[in-house]
Amino acid sequence: MSRGRGSAAEQIIRRNAAVFMDVSALMETAWTGIANVTANMARELYRQLPNNSYFFSRGSVIDPRALVTAIERAPGCYLEVLLENGHAQLGSLGDFIGLAPVSIGIFPNIKTAHRVFDVEAVVLHDLSAMLMPELHHDWAAYEHTKAMIKDVNSSEVVCSVSAATQADAMTYLGVKPENAIVSHLGVRPPPEGAEPLPRKNFAIVLGTIEPRKNLRLVAEYMLSRPGLARNLAMVFVGRRGWGPAFDEVFGDLLTNSPWKDKMYFTDFVGEAEKWALMRSARFAIFPSLFEGFGLPVLECMAAGCPVIASRSSSLVEFGLPEPMYFDPFSLADFSRAFRHMEAMPADEHARLASELRSQAAAFTWDACFSRLLKAAVARLPVQ
């Protein structure tokens, strides 16, 4: 164990250690979920340790200037293009590791290398592939489960993003208590300020259209209340994923229902557009069957957008008022939560929005990454 004093960053600087972070998730064209987590962790690493931080993908160390540009100005395939053309590479990962007196490897997602750093830390998001394989493609459930087992067995630090995920990891993956930590993810302040915009008569439904997000429950509720379409629009924010055909879930609503002109599907939206929707919606809906953390719920809270959410897995850790939780398998309970928000007076809505913003302020990327870094430093070999 490292016995130095001071913050984790100070100990790293004093020991001239190198911290390497895998940023392969940033090669995605449209950043959601894991890519956003990776971007925010990379931002924190570079902020805390600009002279001791290195970023890599596919065995190549990336120029931090290109990384910063990708994170702050050009998310998406910017890094992919630069790497393909050789403009962002500083050299091979092996060469850089060889120059470091001591090294830490941080993997915000599935590990792309094993046992190459002195200390390795992996971020574990959820075990849905193992525990609910029916919600994934067969090949994806198998490959993700196999990767998780290999990752936790080759890491000194297994960082779960929620207490629920940690409990699953210890129960089903056999993660040892001395290797396990919990570090809730963070949220950045809304890009245009914390105050909500004037509320409009629409609700937003967050999440990729795929089985785990449980959007069929919302569709069933809308079919049961066609008259609601006179006063409320529904905006589905997220990409079309996989699973039952889109028309199978939403077909009746789009063809034989008053909802057909009051439903909007945005597909992927950028950060500014997403925050604008959250800040102006009457409320949000997050009906997911299983989450490792549930970042969209936290983002809604930070935007002052009341959100009703499933009473399942990690989502209860946000501490929403009890009436805002519902059983994701019960149309009746979902109806109760929906009607609770629908009937909420304006003054109560404003008070709730303020309380949610205050709760969200406790979840920061600084705290999230600092906990992870502290755990990794504590496991460095003694000098």
C-alpha positions, 0 to 999 in steps of 0.5 A: 500500500502507498503510505504517502500523505496528501491527496491522491493527485499529490501522491502521484506527482510526488512519486512521478507516477503515470496515470493512463486512461483508456478513452476508446469509448470516445471513438463513437460517433454519437456520445451517450452513456459510457462515452459521456462518462469517459469524457468527464473522467478524462476531463477530470484526470487532465485537470487534476494531473496535466503532467502525469496523465496519458490517454490511449486507445488501440495501443496508441497514446493520444495527444491530449490537445486532440482529446481536449478538443474532442471533449470540449468542441467536437464530440463524436468521431473527431478522435477516430478521424485523427487517429486513422490519419496519424495526427493524434498519436504520440506513440505506442502505449508500451513505450510510454508505460516503459518510461514510467517509474510506476503506472496506474491504468484506468478503464472507464468501461470494458478493459482493452488491456490486462495486467500491463499497469502496476495498478489497474482500476475498472469502472463497472456500470451494471451486470444486466448482461449477466442478470437479464440476458433476455434484454440483450442480443445473445452474443452481447450478453455472452461477450459482456459477461465474459469480459466482466469476469476477466476484467474484475479478476485482473483489477486491483480496483473494481469501481461500481457506479452505485451501491446496487452495482457493487452488491451485484458485483460481489454476489455474482462476480465474486469481487472481494470487498478489499478491491471494491469501491462505490463512486457515484457518477457526476453531473455537470451544471446545465450549459445555459444555467441551472434555472428551468425554462418556462414549462411547456405542455410536454413530457420527455421519455429518456432512453434508447428504444430497446427492451431494457428501457421499457418504453412499451410500458409508456406506450401502453399507458398512452393507449389507455388514455387517448384523451390526454393527447389534447393537453400533453405531447410526448417527446421520446429522446434517444436513439432507436436501438434494437429489440421488438420492431418500432412499429410493434411498440408504437404502431397503434399510437402512430396510426389509430390514436389521437397521439399520432400528432402529439408524439415526437421522436428525436433520435440522438440529440446533442448535449445542448438540445438535451438540456433544453428539453429537460429544462422546459418539459413539464416532467420526465419519465425514466421507466427502465427495468434495470440500471447500473446508475441512471445518469439521465435521472440525475441530469433531469434533477440538475436541470430542475425537471421532475422525473418519475422513475422505476423503483428498481436497481440503482435508481432508488439511490437518487432519493426521489420523493416516494410518489415519483417512483413506480413499479416498472412491471405495473401499468397501474402503478405507473399510472399513479405516478404519472397522474401525480405529476400531471396534477402537481400545482405550479408552486409545488412543481417549482419547489420540487424543481429547486429541491432536485437541483440541490440534491443533484449538486452533491453528485460531481465528476470531481468527487467521482473521479477523486474517489477512484484515483484515491483507491488506485493510489492506495494500492500502489506498491510501497516505495 
